[in-house]
Amino acid sequence: MVIHFRPGGMYKLFQLPAYYFNDRSRDAEQFLGKQIQEIGRQLSETSLSEKIELLDTWLSTHLQKGKKTDRNIDEAIRLIERRKGNISISELEQETFTTKRTLERRFQEQVGLQPKTFARLVRFNEVIRFVESNSSVKWRQLADRFGYYDQSHFIHEFKALTGGLPHDFPTLQTRLEKFE
């Protein structure tokens, strides 16, 4: 069973800085203690529907106990997602009535990333979704549609985030046409 958290979800539930989980695996006992052993035991003895109900109850209890997150950060996440990652930090500052430094510090704590990095990832995921749902796409079309300065910047971003070029990836290879 896998639980997928929305950005900021772990922070809301367990009041731990999200960066605590960046680029490393953590044993749940380190931050949840004995309670995770008990919930694990209960999960091993139940059916799937009972597991879902048990986890829902357990997570809801943690959410009610959790400290409230910064509404400005919740709004920044929504703005980044609504704008598909194509938003500047200065726009986020204005929309959330937050300074750049405060936005970065709280975003790092609650989401585990800088807002600019989160926006890059959201935008890149939108590119991938678009490519996967369209049979043939030109690189220039992707750069224009998703707000990259030009196709060179798009290719640079692709390489920075994946370590390779678009034509190196089989799922994209058949959908991306060569340069126009």
Secondary structure, DSSP 4 states (H G I P E B T S, - for coil): ----PPTTHHHHHH---GGGGTTS---HHHHHTHHHHHHHHHHHTS-HHHHHHHHHHHHHHHHHHSPPPPHHHHHHHHHHHHTTT---HHHHHHHHT--HHHHHHHHHHHHSS-HHHHHHHHHHHHHHHHHHH-S-EEHHHHHHHTT-SSHHHHHHHHHHHHSS-GGGSHHHHTTEEPP-
